[in-house]
Amino acid sequence: MKKKMIIGEPDKKWRYKCIAWLNMQQDVNELDKKSTGEVDYSIYKGRTDKIYDIQKGNGISFTDISKTDKFVPEYRVLDKNEIGNTVVYRMEKIQ
């Protein structure tokens, strides 16, 4: 992702990086609650045992975007945790 300033507002240009095979789940727990006490259903967790170059702040789409020039991913990676040989990506829906 590259950022460039346009009239004081940052403009993000997303670019295609790779295909990743993730086991997507919506685990709802106490950490996914908003400060008002509501459960945040926009948080997803993707699990894999493969090594991908996905970092915090990267975007993830569930549709094929490899051949498009302009796109906005559906989810943004919040955290990357490694538990044994499993990697868990915590993502939120981009609004």
N, C-alpha and C positions, 0 to 999 in steps of 0.2 A: 504494500500500500504506500503510495506517495501522497504527500500533502503539499498544496500550493495555496498561497494566500490570494484571494480574489476579493477586493474591496473590503478588507478587514475580516472576512470570514474564511476559515480554512476550507478548501475544496479537496475532498478525498478522491483519489483515483485508484480504484481497486484493480488488481491484476490477477490473472489466473496463475496458480502455483502448482497444484498437483491434485490427483484423485486420492482420496483416503477412504478406507473401509472402516466405518465406525459402527458400533452397536449403540444405537440411540435409545435413551431412556429418559423418562421424566420422573426422577426421584424427588418427591416432595418431602422436605424435612424442616426442622426448626430454623436452619440457617437460610432457607429460601423464603422466609417471611419478610414482608416489608415492615417498616417502622410502625405502621398503623396496625399491625397484627394480621393483615391479609396475607393469604398464601400467594406467592408469585408463581403463576403457571407459565411464565415466559422463560423459565430456566430449564435447560436441557443438559444432559450429561452424555457424552460420547465416549465409549470405552473401546480400547484396542490393545492388542498385544504386539502390534507392528510399530516400527519406528518411522514417524513422519516428521517433516520440518514444519510443524504447526506450533506457533507461539502465542502468547497472550497478545490480544489485540487483532489477531488475524480474523478474517471473515470465513464463514462456512455456509455453503448452499447445498440444499438437498437435490437440486436440479443440475443438469449438465450445463455449465457455463463456459466450457473450454473454447467454444467457437464464437462467443459474443465479445464485443469490444467494450461496451458500456453496460455495467451491471452493478447492482448493490446486493451484497450477500444477505441471506435471511438471518443469520446469527453471527455474533461476535464472541470470540473466545475470551472468557474472563480469567480462568485459571487453568493451569496444567499441572496435574499431580501424578506422580509415579508411585504405584503401590505394587511392590514385587515386580513382576514382568508386565503388569498392566498399566497403561497410561489412561487417565481420566481427564477429559477436557470438559470444563464447565462453561456453558454458553448461555447468552441471553439473546432474546429476539431483538433485532434492530428495528426501530420504529420509524 
